[in-house]
């Protein structure tokens, strides 16, 4: 199995930290039911009563992503969350809600993990043409 270079590990770690900070802010705002979070969710068609539950799910998935042994499970759960966010934003078609942002975040979730985890790179190898 190939090893992870220091540069790859640091790049992956920096990407992961940025993604985790964003997800934690989003999750905590939902768990605490802050006004912007509730209003934004209601604008997208979610009932206000469901916002806290969504935040708890995102918080748990983010914690799993941070723990090395469960990082892949966390990435899978975050991908599902972000896929749902993308679908809701496309369906709601609300101006000011960019639906490509959760897609970009999902790419970053996996990029950070891919750069840090040699086993994942062995499972999903990128090959030169």
N, CA, C and O atoms as CSV, one atom per row, in Angstrom:
chain,resi,resn,atom,element,x,y,z
A,1,UNK,N,N,0.849,-1.175,0.000
A,1,UNK,CA,C,0.000,0.000,0.000
A,1,UNK,C,C,0.896,1.240,0.000
A,1,UNK,O,O,1.915,1.279,0.690
A,2,UNK,N,N,0.512,2.232,-0.767
A,2,UNK,CA,C,1.308,3.455,-0.824
A,2,UNK,C,C,1.156,4.249,0.469
A,2,UNK,O,O,0.181,4.100,1.205
A,3,UNK,N,N,2.127,5.078,0.714
A,3,UNK,CA,C,2.069,5.911,1.915
A,3,UNK,C,C,1.570,7.298,1.550
A,3,UNK,O,O,1.472,7.653,0.375
A,4,UNK,N,N,1.260,8.064,2.564
A,4,UNK,CA,C,0.774,9.416,2.363
A,4,UNK,C,C,1.925,10.375,2.610
A,4,UNK,O,O,2.522,10.364,3.687
A,5,UNK,N,N,2.246,11.210,1.620
A,5,UNK,CA,C,3.326,12.176,1.798
A,5,UNK,C,C,2.901,13.248,2.800
A,5,UNK,O,O,1.714,13.445,3.062
A,6,UNK,N,N,3.883,13.921,3.340
A,6,UNK,CA,C,3.624,14.973,4.317
A,6,UNK,C,C,2.768,16.079,3.701
A,6,UNK,O,O,1.857,16.594,4.349
A,7,UNK,N,N,3.059,16.443,2.453
A,7,UNK,CA,C,2.293,17.492,1.775
A,7,UNK,C,C,0.835,17.100,1.560
A,7,UNK,O,O,-0.068,17.912,1.762
A,8,UNK,N,N,0.610,15.855,1.149
A,8,UNK,CA,C,-0.759,15.374,0.961
A,8,UNK,C,C,-1.506,15.363,2.286
A,8,UNK,O,O,-2.661,15.783,2.364
A,9,UNK,N,N,-0.840,14.880,3.318
A,9,UNK,CA,C,-1.482,14.801,4.638
A,9,UNK,C,C,-1.870,16.191,5.132
A,9,UNK,O,O,-2.985,16.386,5.616
A,10,UNK,N,N,-0.956,17.163,5.015
A,10,UNK,CA,C,-1.254,18.523,5.470
A,10,UNK,C,C,-2.345,19.184,4.628
A,10,UNK,O,O,-3.223,19.859,5.165
A,11,UNK,N,N,-2.291,18.993,3.324
A,11,UNK,CA,C,-3.334,19.562,2.454
A,11,UNK,C,C,-4.691,18.973,2.809
A,11,UNK,O,O,-5.676,19.702,2.921
A,12,UNK,N,N,-4.748,17.658,2.987
A,12,UNK,CA,C,-5.988,16.997,3.378
A,12,UNK,C,C,-6.482,17.463,4.733
A,12,UNK,O,O,-7.684,17.636,4.933
A,13,UNK,N,N,-5.566,17.666,5.662
A,13,UNK,CA,C,-5.931,18.126,7.000
A,13,UNK,C,C,-6.496,19.551,6.963
A,13,UNK,O,O,-7.483,19.848,7.636
A,14,UNK,N,N,-5.878,20.413,6.189
A,14,UNK,CA,C,-6.370,21.791,6.070
A,14,UNK,C,C,-7.758,21.815,5.433
A,14,UNK,O,O,-8.645,22.531,5.898
A,15,UNK,N,N,-7.944,21.033,4.371
A,15,UNK,CA,C,-9.269,20.951,3.736
A,15,UNK,C,C,-10.287,20.433,4.744
A,15,UNK,O,O,-11.383,20.981,4.859
A,16,UNK,N,N,-9.926,19.370,5.479
A,16,UNK,CA,C,-10.844,18.798,6.462
A,16,UNK,C,C,-11.212,19.819,7.539
A,16,UNK,O,O,-12.383,19.937,7.897
A,17,UNK,N,N,-10.245,20.548,8.051
A,17,UNK,CA,C,-10.520,21.533,9.099
A,17,UNK,C,C,-11.484,22.601,8.596
A,17,UNK,O,O,-12.427,22.963,9.300
A,18,UNK,N,N,-11.261,23.107,7.388
A,18,UNK,CA,C,-12.161,24.127,6.844
A,18,UNK,C,C,-13.584,23.600,6.674
A,18,UNK,O,O,-14.552,24.280,7.014
A,19,UNK,N,N,-13.699,22.393,6.150
A,19,UNK,CA,C,-15.018,21.777,5.961
A,19,UNK,C,C,-15.695,21.538,7.312
A,19,UNK,O,O,-16.878,21.832,7.477
A,20,UNK,N,N,-14.950,21.009,8.267
A,20,UNK,CA,C,-15.512,20.708,9.583
A,20,UNK,C,C,-15.966,21.990,10.277
A,20,UNK,O,O,-17.031,22.010,10.895
A,21,UNK,N,N,-15.182,23.048,10.186
A,21,UNK,CA,C,-15.591,24.317,10.804
A,21,UNK,C,C,-16.914,24.802,10.226
A,21,UNK,O,O,-17.804,25.217,10.969
A,22,UNK,N,N,-17.044,24.750,8.904
A,22,UNK,CA,C,-18.293,25.177,8.274
A,22,UNK,C,C,-19.459,24.294,8.723
A,22,UNK,O,O,-20.521,24.801,9.086
A,23,UNK,N,N,-19.260,22.969,8.698
A,23,UNK,CA,C,-20.341,22.052,9.067
A,23,UNK,C,C,-20.725,22.198,10.532
A,23,UNK,O,O,-21.906,22.119,10.872
A,24,UNK,N,N,-19.742,22.408,11.401
A,24,UNK,CA,C,-20.055,22.588,12.822
A,24,UNK,C,C,-20.865,23.860,13.064
A,24,UNK,O,O,-21.811,23.854,13.851
A,25,UNK,N,N,-20.498,24.945,12.392
A,25,UNK,CA,C,-21.262,26.186,12.537
A,25,UNK,C,C,-22.697,25.959,12.074
A,25,UNK,O,O,-23.643,26.358,12.752
A,26,UNK,N,N,-22.855,25.317,10.918
A,26,UNK,CA,C,-24.192,25.041,10.381
A,26,UNK,C,C,-24.987,24.158,11.345
A,26,UNK,O,O,-26.148,24.443,11.638
A,27,UNK,N,N,-24.361,23.088,11.835
A,27,UNK,CA,C,-25.049,22.157,12.734
A,27,UNK,C,C,-25.429,22.832,14.049
A,27,UNK,O,O,-26.556,22.674,14.519
A,28,UNK,N,N,-24.517,23.569,14.640
A,28,UNK,CA,C,-24.788,24.211,15.932
A,28,UNK,C,C,-25.884,25.264,15.791
A,28,UNK,O,O,-26.733,25.400,16.673
A,29,UNK,N,N,-25.869,26.011,14.682
A,29,UNK,CA,C,-26.933,26.993,14.461
A,29,UNK,C,C,-28.298,26.311,14.379
A,29,UNK,O,O,-29.295,26.841,14.867
A,30,UNK,N,N,-28.331,25.138,13.760
A,30,UNK,CA,C,-29.586,24.393,13.659
A,30,UNK,C,C,-29.987,23.802,15.012
A,30,UNK,O,O,-31.157,23.867,15.388
A,31,UNK,N,N,-29.043,23.233,15.736
A,31,UNK,CA,C,-29.344,22.644,17.040
A,31,UNK,C,C,-29.866,23.721,17.996
A,31,UNK,O,O,-30.812,23.481,18.746
A,32,UNK,N,N,-29.253,24.900,17.969
A,32,UNK,CA,C,-29.681,26.001,18.839
A,32,UNK,C,C,-30.897,26.744,18.287
A,32,UNK,O,O,-31.420,27.657,18.927
A,33,UNK,N,N,-31.336,26.349,17.106
A,33,UNK,CA,C,-32.498,26.951,16.434
A,33,UNK,C,C,-32.377,28.479,16.342
A,33,UNK,O,O,-33.288,29.216,16.718
A,34,UNK,N,N,-31.223,28.928,15.831
A,34,UNK,CA,C,-31.033,30.360,15.646
A,34,UNK,C,C,-31.994,30.871,14.576
A,34,UNK,O,O,-32.401,30.128,13.683
A,35,UNK,N,N,-32.343,32.130,14.678
A,35,UNK,CA,C,-33.315,32.722,13.754
A,35,UNK,C,C,-32.904,32.580,12.291
A,35,UNK,O,O,-33.724,32.151,11.480
A,36,UNK,N,N,-31.646,32.929,11.912
A,36,UNK,CA,C,-31.286,32.789,10.489
A,36,UNK,C,C,-31.406,31.350,9.982
A,36,UNK,O,O,-31.827,31.116,8.849
A,37,UNK,N,N,-31.036,30.402,10.823
A,37,UNK,CA,C,-31.084,29.001,10.418
A,37,UNK,C,C,-32.524,28.523,10.239
A,37,UNK,O,O,-32.843,27.859,9.253
A,38,UNK,N,N,-33.383,28.858,11.183
A,38,UNK,CA,C,-34.791,28.452,11.097
A,38,UNK,C,C,-35.469,29.144,9.919
A,38,UNK,O,O,-36.182,28.498,9.150
A,39,UNK,N,N,-35.254,30.451,9.769
A,39,UNK,CA,C,-35.881,31.181,8.664
A,39,UNK,C,C,-35.417,30.661,7.308
A,39,UNK,O,O,-36.219,30.508,6.387
A,40,UNK,N,N,-34.115,30.389,7.190
A,40,UNK,CA,C,-33.595,29.850,5.932
A,40,UNK,C,C,-34.167,28.488,5.604
A,40,UNK,O,O,-34.486,28.203,4.449
A,41,UNK,N,N,-34.300,27.640,6.625
A,41,UNK,CA,C,-34.858,26.304,6.413
A,41,UNK,C,C,-36.331,26.373,6.037
A,41,UNK,O,O,-36.784,25.650,5.149
A,42,UNK,N,N,-37.076,27.239,6.707
A,42,UNK,CA,C,-38.503,27.401,6.400
A,42,UNK,C,C,-38.665,27.949,4.976
A,42,UNK,O,O,-39.573,27.540,4.253
A,43,UNK,N,N,-37.795,28.864,4.581
A,43,UNK,CA,C,-37.842,29.420,3.227
A,43,UNK,C,C,-37.624,28.323,2.172
A,43,UNK,O,O,-38.148,28.406,1.061
A,44,UNK,N,N,-36.848,27.301,2.537
A,44,UNK,CA,C,-36.598,26.195,1.616
A,44,UNK,C,C,-37.676,25.112,1.690
A,44,UNK,O,O,-37.625,24.131,0.948
A,45,UNK,N,N,-38.652,25.289,2.587
A,45,UNK,CA,C,-39.762,24.356,2.644
A,45,UNK,C,C,-39.749,23.386,3.809
A,45,UNK,O,O,-40.620,22.520,3.886
A,46,UNK,N,N,-38.787,23.500,4.723
A,46,UNK,CA,C,-38.734,22.626,5.890
A,46,UNK,C,C,-39.617,23.175,6.989
A,46,UNK,O,O,-39.700,24.391,7.160
A,47,UNK,N,N,-40.286,22.302,7.744
A,47,UNK,CA,C,-41.034,22.790,8.913
A,47,UNK,C,C,-40.033,23.238,9.984
A,47,UNK,O,O,-38.990,22.609,10.162
A,48,UNK,N,N,-40.346,24.304,10.682
A,48,UNK,CA,C,-39.420,24.834,11.689
A,48,UNK,C,C,-39.129,23.811,12.793
A,48,UNK,O,O,-38.055,23.839,13.394
A,49,UNK,N,N,-40.067,22.921,13.058
A,49,UNK,CA,C,-39.874,21.905,14.100
A,49,UNK,C,C,-38.791,20.890,13.732
A,49,UNK,O,O,-38.259,20.220,14.617
A,50,UNK,N,N,-38.457,20.763,12.464
A,50,UNK,CA,C,-37.478,19.770,12.026
A,50,UNK,C,C,-36.056,20.269,11.988
A,50,UNK,O,O,-35.136,19.476,11.784
A,51,UNK,N,N,-35.845,21.556,12.177
A,51,UNK,CA,C,-34.510,22.140,12.028
A,51,UNK,C,C,-33.533,21.585,13.064
A,51,UNK,O,O,-32.399,21.253,12.718
A,52,UNK,N,N,-33.945,21.480,14.309
A,52,UNK,CA,C,-33.051,20.991,15.350
A,52,UNK,C,C,-32.625,19.541,15.090
A,52,UNK,O,O,-31.461,19.193,15.288
A,53,UNK,N,N,-33.553,18.703,14.652
A,53,UNK,CA,C,-33.220,17.311,14.333
A,53,UNK,C,C,-32.222,17.200,13.198
A,53,UNK,O,O,-31.316,16.367,13.233
A,54,UNK,N,N,-32.392,18.041,12.195
A,54,UNK,CA,C,-31.446,18.058,11.073
A,54,UNK,C,C,-30.063,18.458,11.569
A,54,UNK,O,O,-29.056,17.893,11.144
A,55,UNK,N,N,-30.020,19.433,12.468
A,55,UNK,CA,C,-28.751,19.872,13.036
A,55,UNK,C,C,-28.063,18.775,13.828
A,55,UNK,O,O,-26.843,18.632,13.757
A,56,UNK,N,N,-28.834,17.996,14.584
A,56,UNK,CA,C,-28.267,16.900,15.370
A,56,UNK,C,C,-27.669,15.844,14.445
A,56,UNK,O,O,-26.578,15.334,14.703
A,57,UNK,N,N,-28.378,15.517,13.375
A,57,UNK,CA,C,-27.865,14.535,12.408
A,57,UNK,C,C,-26.559,15.034,11.783
A,57,UNK,O,O,-25.596,14.276,11.669
A,58,UNK,N,N,-26.526,16.296,11.384
A,58,UNK,CA,C,-25.307,16.855,10.790
A,58,UNK,C,C,-24.177,16.878,11.813
A,58,UNK,O,O,-23.034,16.580,11.467
A,59,UNK,N,N,-24.467,17.221,13.044
A,59,UNK,CA,C,-23.442,17.258,14.087
A,59,UNK,C,C,-22.845,15.867,14.307
A,59,UNK,O,O,-21.626,15.730,14.410
A,60,UNK,N,N,-23.680,14.847,14.378
A,60,UNK,CA,C,-23.194,13.475,14.566
A,60,UNK,C,C,-22.353,13.014,13.373
A,60,UNK,O,O,-21.307,12.390,13.552
A,61,UNK,N,N,-22.809,13.319,12.165
A,61,UNK,CA,C,-22.052,12.928,10.971
A,61,UNK,C,C,-20.695,13.628,10.935
A,61,UNK,O,O,-19.694,13.028,10.545
A,62,UNK,N,N,-20.663,14.891,11.340
A,62,UNK,CA,C,-19.411,15.651,11.345
A,62,UNK,C,C,-18.443,15.090,12.385
A,62,UNK,O,O,-17.244,14.990,12.123
A,63,UNK,N,N,-18.946,14.726,13.549
A,63,UNK,CA,C,-18.093,14.118,14.573
A,63,UNK,C,C,-17.521,12.800,14.062
A,63,UNK,O,O,-16.341,12.519,14.274
A,64,UNK,N,N,-18.329,11.996,13.399
A,64,UNK,CA,C,-17.827,10.739,12.823
A,64,UNK,C,C,-16.749,11.005,11.780
A,64,UNK,O,O,-15.790,10.240,11.680
A,65,UNK,N,N,-16.887,12.068,11.009
A,65,UNK,CA,C,-15.912,12.433,9.978
A,65,UNK,C,C,-14.571,12.822,10.601
A,65,UNK,O,O,-13.521,12.560,10.013
A,66,UNK,N,N,-14.592,13.427,11.754
A,66,UNK,CA,C,-13.365,13.887,12.407
A,66,UNK,C,C,-12.574,12.729,13.017
A,66,UNK,O,O,-11.346,12.787,13.081
A,67,UNK,N,N,-13.259,11.690,13.460
A,67,UNK,CA,C,-12.594,10.545,14.094
A,67,UNK,C,C,-12.005,9.659,13.000
A,67,UNK,O,O,-12.745,9.164,12.151
A,68,UNK,N,N,-10.686,9.449,13.003
A,68,UNK,CA,C,-10.055,8.687,11.914
A,68,UNK,C,C,-10.684,7.313,11.641
A,68,UNK,O,O,-10.830,6.932,10.480
A,69,UNK,N,N,-11.052,6.575,12.670
A,69,UNK,CA,C,-11.618,5.227,12.470
A,69,UNK,C,C,-12.988,5.250,11.813
A,69,UNK,O,O,-13.382,4.272,11.178
A,70,UNK,N,N,-13.725,6.356,11.955
A,70,UNK,CA,C,-15.082,6.441,11.407
A,70,UNK,C,C,-15.202,7.521,10.332
A,70,UNK,O,O,-16.310,7.897,9.949
A,71,UNK,N,N,-14.068,8.018,9.849
A,71,UNK,CA,C,-14.071,9.135,8.900
A,71,UNK,C,C,-14.819,8.802,7.602
A,71,UNK,O,O,-15.535,9.649,7.068
A,72,UNK,N,N,-14.661,7.594,7.102
A,72,UNK,CA,C,-15.339,7.240,5.853
A,72,UNK,C,C,-16.842,7.169,6.065
A,72,UNK,O,O,-17.602,7.642,5.219
A,73,UNK,N,N,-17.291,6.588,7.177
A,73,UNK,CA,C,-18.716,6.578,7.482
A,73,UNK,C,C,-19.237,8.010,7.604
A,73,UNK,O,O,-20.301,8.332,7.077
A,74,UNK,N,N,-18.490,8.863,8.295
A,74,UNK,CA,C,-18.878,10.264,8.415
A,74,UNK,C,C,-18.983,10.944,7.062
A,74,UNK,O,O,-19.922,11.701,6.815
A,75,UNK,N,N,-18.018,10.677,6.181
A,75,UNK,CA,C,-18.043,11.266,4.832
A,75,UNK,C,C,-19.269,10.792,4.045
A,75,UNK,O,O,-19.886,11.573,3.321
A,76,UNK,N,N,-19.613,9.529,4.189
A,76,UNK,CA,C,-20.804,8.995,3.505
A,76,UNK,C,C,-22.063,9.687,4.027
A,76,UNK,O,O,-22.920,10.086,3.238
A,77,UNK,N,N,-22.180,9.832,5.335
A,77,UNK,CA,C,-23.359,10.484,5.921
A,77,UNK,C,C,-23.429,11.964,5.545
A,77,UNK,O,O,-24.508,12.479,5.252
A,78,UNK,N,N,-22.295,12.640,5.551
A,78,UNK,CA,C,-22.264,14.052,5.152
A,78,UNK,C,C,-22.634,14.190,3.672
A,78,UNK,O,O,-23.322,15.136,3.289
A,79,UNK,N,N,-22.180,13.257,2.853
A,79,UNK,CA,C,-22.529,13.279,1.433
A,79,UNK,C,C,-24.040,13.155,1.252
A,79,UNK,O,O,-24.627,13.854,0.426
A,80,UNK,N,N,-24.666,12.270,2.018
A,80,UNK,CA,C,-26.124,12.145,1.971
A,80,UNK,C,C,-26.808,13.427,2.391
A,80,UNK,O,O,-27.765,13.866,1.754
A,81,UNK,N,N,-26.319,14.032,3.465
A,81,UNK,CA,C,-26.879,15.302,3.948
A,81,UNK,C,C,-26.757,16.382,2.869
A,81,UNK,O,O,-27.717,17.094,2.574
A,82,UNK,N,N,-25.564,16.489,2.288
A,82,UNK,CA,C,-25.333,17.522,1.268
A,82,UNK,C,C,-26.117,17.235,-0.018
A,82,UNK,O,O,-26.536,18.162,-0.711
A,83,UNK,N,N,-26.310,15.959,-0.333
A,83,UNK,CA,C,-27.141,15.612,-1.486
A,83,UNK,C,C,-28.579,16.058,-1.275
A,83,UNK,O,O,-29.222,16.580,-2.186
A,84,UNK,N,N,-29.076,15.842,-0.055
A,84,UNK,CA,C,-30.422,16.320,0.279
A,84,UNK,C,C,-30.509,17.831,0.213
A,84,UNK,O,O,-31.499,18.378,-0.272
A,85,UNK,N,N,-29.473,18.513,0.701
A,85,UNK,CA,C,-29.454,19.974,0.646
A,85,UNK,C,C,-29.475,20.464,-0.803
A,85,UNK,O,O,-30.162,21.432,-1.129
A,86,UNK,N,N,-28.728,19.798,-1.655
A,86,UNK,CA,C,-28.710,20.169,-3.073
A,86,UNK,C,C,-30.095,19.978,-3.690
A,86,UNK,O,O,-30.587,20.857,-4.397
A,87,UNK,N,N,-30.718,18.844,-3.424
A,87,UNK,CA,C,-32.047,18.562,-3.983
A,87,UNK,C,C,-33.076,19.580,-3.505
A,87,UNK,O,O,-33.889,20.064,-4.293
A,88,UNK,N,N,-33.040,19.905,-2.213
A,88,UNK,CA,C,-33.994,20.878,-1.665
A,88,UNK,C,C,-33.786,22.245,-2.302
A,88,UNK,O,O,-34.754,22.926,-2.642
A,89,UNK,N,N,-32.529,22.650,-2.466
A,89,UNK,CA,C,-32.253,23.971,-3.053
A,89,UNK,C,C,-32.689,24.042,-4.510
A,89,UNK,O,O,-33.188,25.072,-4.963
A,90,UNK,N,N,-32.503,22.961,-5.235
A,90,UNK,CA,C,-32.952,22.945,-6.630
A,90,UNK,C,C,-34.479,22.972,-6.689
A,90,UNK,O,O,-35.061,23.705,-7.489
A,91,UNK,N,N,-35.123,22.170,-5.837
A,91,UNK,CA,C,-36.584,22.121,-5.826
A,91,UNK,C,C,-37.195,23.454,-5.413
A,91,UNK,O,O,-38.162,23.915,-6.021
A,92,UNK,N,N,-36.630,24.072,-4.378
A,92,UNK,CA,C,-37.189,25.324,-3.864
A,92,UNK,C,C,-36.938,26.490,-4.818
A,92,UNK,O,O,-37.755,27.407,-4.904
A,93,UNK,N,N,-35.818,26.461,-5.531
A,93,UNK,CA,C,-35.467,27.505,-6.501
A,93,UNK,C,C,-35.608,28.910,-5.897
A,93,UNK,O,O,-36.211,29.802,-6.493
A,94,UNK,N,N,-35.032,29.079,-4.696
A,94,UNK,CA,C,-35.092,30.361,-4.001
A,94,UNK,C,C,-33.859,31.179,-4.378
A,94,UNK,O,O,-32.735,30.695,-4.239
A,95,UNK,N,N,-34.050,32.405,-4.851
A,95,UNK,CA,C,-32.885,33.246,-5.162
A,95,UNK,C,C,-32.016,33.447,-3.921
A,95,UNK,O,O,-32.528,33.633,-2.817
A,96,UNK,N,N,-30.718,33.407,-4.110
A,96,UNK,CA,C,-29.799,33.582,-2.992
A,96,UNK,C,C,-29.394,32.287,-2.316
A,96,UNK,O,O,-28.570,32.308,-1.403
A,97,UNK,N,N,-29.950,31.159,-2.738
A,97,UNK,CA,C,-29.564,29.849,-2.211
A,97,UNK,C,C,-28.846,29.083,-3.320
A,97,UNK,O,O,-29.487,28.383,-4.104
A,98,UNK,N,N,-27.515,29.212,-3.390
A,98,UNK,CA,C,-26.765,28.566,-4.478
A,98,UNK,C,C,-26.708,27.050,-4.305
A,98,UNK,O,O,-26.100,26.552,-3.358
A,99,UNK,N,N,-27.333,26.330,-5.208
A,99,UNK,CA,C,-27.404,24.872,-5.065
A,99,UNK,C,C,-26.070,24.180,-5.334
A,99,UNK,O,O,-25.905,23.020,-4.957
A,100,UNK,N,N,-25.118,24.849,-5.969
A,100,UNK,CA,C,-23.826,24.216,-6.215
A,100,UNK,C,C,-22.927,24.227,-4.985
A,100,UNK,O,O,-21.952,23.477,-4.931
A,101,UNK,N,N,-23.234,25.058,-4.002
A,101,UNK,CA,C,-22.401,25.123,-2.802
A,101,UNK,C,C,-22.344,23.784,-2.068
A,101,UNK,O,O,-21.246,23.350,-1.719
A,102,UNK,N,N,-23.467,23.106,-1.816
A,102,UNK,CA,C,-23.347,21.802,-1.138
A,102,UNK,C,C,-22.614,20.760,-1.993
A,102,UNK,O,O,-21.975,19.860,-1.448
A,103,UNK,N,N,-22.699,20.869,-3.308
A,103,UNK,CA,C,-21.948,19.956,-4.180
A,103,UNK,C,C,-20.450,20.187,-3.976
A,103,UNK,O,O,-19.680,19.239,-3.828
A,104,UNK,N,N,-20.053,21.449,-3.969
A,104,UNK,CA,C,-18.655,21.823,-3.754
A,104,UNK,C,C,-18.179,21.334,-2.380
A,104,UNK,O,O,-17.070,20.815,-2.257
A,105,UNK,N,N,-19.006,21.499,-1.363
A,105,UNK,CA,C,-18.648,21.041,-0.019
A,105,UNK,C,C,-18.456,19.519,0.006
A,105,UNK,O,O,-17.541,19.017,0.658
A,106,UNK,N,N,-19.316,18.796,-0.701
A,106,UNK,CA,C,-19.181,17.344,-0.772
A,106,UNK,C,C,-17.877,16.927,-1.423
A,106,UNK,O,O,-17.229,15.979,-0.980
A,107,UNK,N,N,-17.494,17.628,-2.464
A,107,UNK,CA,C,-16.211,17.347,-3.125
A,107,UNK,C,C,-15.067,17.589,-2.148
A,107,UNK,O,O,-14.123,16.802,-2.089
A,108,UNK,N,N,-15.146,18.669,-1.385
A,108,UNK,CA,C,-14.098,18.963,-0.410
A,108,UNK,C,C,-14.045,17.920,0.715
A,108,UNK,O,O,-12.961,17.564,1.177
A,109,UNK,N,N,-15.206,17.432,1.153
A,109,UNK,CA,C,-15.236,16.390,2.185
A,109,UNK,C,C,-14.408,15.191,1.725
A,109,UNK,O,O,-13.567,14.683,2.466
A,110,UNK,N,N,-14.659,14.750,0.499
A,110,UNK,CA,C,-13.955,13.568,-0.002
A,110,UNK,C,C,-12.516,13.879,-0.389
A,110,UNK,O,O,-11.648,13.020,-0.235
A,111,UNK,N,N,-12.237,15.077,-0.886
A,111,UNK,CA,C,-10.864,15.443,-1.240
A,111,UNK,C,C,-9.974,15.438,0.004
A,111,UNK,O,O,-8.859,14.917,-0.025
A,112,UNK,N,N,-10.471,16.019,1.089
A,112,UNK,CA,C,-9.694,16.028,2.324
A,112,UNK,C,C,-9.405,14.628,2.827
A,112,UNK,O,O,-8.294,14.335,3.268
A,113,UNK,N,N,-10.395,13.771,2.760
A,113,UNK,CA,C,-10.229,12.391,3.207
A,113,UNK,C,C,-9.314,11.612,2.269
A,113,UNK,O,O,-8.466,10.842,2.720
A,114,UNK,N,N,-9.484,11.812,0.974
A,114,UNK,CA,C,-8.688,11.108,-0.035
A,114,UNK,C,C,-7.195,11.430,0.123
A,114,UNK,O,O,-6.344,10.548,0.010
A,115,UNK,N,N,-6.899,12.691,0.382
A,115,UNK,CA,C,-5.500,13.089,0.523
A,115,UNK,C,C,-4.869,12.557,1.807
A,115,UNK,O,O,-3.655,12.355,1.852
A,116,UNK,N,N,-5.657,12.329,2.840
A,116,UNK,CA,C,-5.136,11.865,4.132
A,116,UNK,C,C,-5.080,10.358,4.257
A,116,UNK,O,O,-4.312,9.847,5.072
A,117,UNK,N,N,-5.867,9.621,3.479
A,117,UNK,CA,C,-6.061,8.190,3.717
A,117,UNK,C,C,-5.554,7.347,2.546
A,117,UNK,O,O,-6.171,7.297,1.482
A,118,UNK,N,N,-4.421,6.691,2.768
A,118,UNK,CA,C,-3.830,5.851,1.718
A,118,UNK,C,C,-4.729,4.667,1.370
A,118,UNK,O,O,-4.772,4.243,0.215
A,119,UNK,N,N,-5.445,4.131,2.353
A,119,UNK,CA,C,-6.335,2.993,2.097
A,119,UNK,C,C,-7.475,3.403,1.171
A,119,UNK,O,O,-7.882,2.621,0.311
A,120,UNK,N,N,-7.993,4.612,1.335
A,120,UNK,CA,C,-9.046,5.105,0.449
A,120,UNK,C,C,-8.495,5.310,-0.963
A,120,UNK,O,O,-9.172,5.005,-1.946
A,121,UNK,N,N,-7.277,5.822,-1.064
A,121,UNK,CA,C,-6.669,6.003,-2.396
A,121,UNK,C,C,-6.435,4.656,-3.072
A,121,UNK,O,O,-6.544,4.550,-4.294
A,122,UNK,N,N,-6.116,3.628,-2.292
A,122,UNK,CA,C,-5.934,2.288,-2.865
A,122,UNK,C,C,-7.268,1.720,-3.333
A,122,UNK,O,O,-7.328,1.003,-4.332
A,123,UNK,N,N,-8.345,2.047,-2.602
A,123,UNK,CA,C,-9.676,1.562,-2.958
A,123,UNK,C,C,-10.217,2.273,-4.203
A,123,UNK,O,O,-10.890,1.665,-5.035
A,124,UNK,N,N,-9.913,3.565,-4.314
A,124,UNK,CA,C,-10.388,4.379,-5.442
A,124,UNK,C,C,-9.174,5.052,-6.089
A,124,UNK,O,O,-8.938,6.240,-5.871
A,125,UNK,N,N,-8.408,4.306,-6.878
A,125,UNK,CA,C,-7.192,4.890,-7.459
A,125,UNK,C,C,-7.508,5.845,-8.611
A,125,UNK,O,O,-8.386,5.588,-9.434
A,126,UNK,N,N,-6.780,6.933,-8.642
A,126,UNK,CA,C,-6.841,7.836,-9.790
A,126,UNK,C,C,-5.666,7.471,-10.678
A,126,UNK,O,O,-4.535,7.361,-10.205
A,127,UNK,N,N,-5.929,7.283,-11.953
A,127,UNK,CA,C,-4.873,6.832,-12.866
A,127,UNK,C,C,-4.619,7.863,-13.945
A,127,UNK,O,O,-5.532,8.561,-14.387
A,128,UNK,N,N,-3.398,7.947,-14.354
A,128,UNK,CA,C,-3.036,8.831,-15.455
A,128,UNK,C,C,-3.473,8.178,-16.762
A,128,UNK,O,O,-3.395,6.959,-16.922
A,129,UNK,N,N,-3.926,8.998,-17.678
A,129,UNK,CA,C,-4.339,8.457,-18.983
A,129,UNK,C,C,-3.161,8.285,-19.887
A,129,UNK,O,O,-3.316,7.842,-21.025
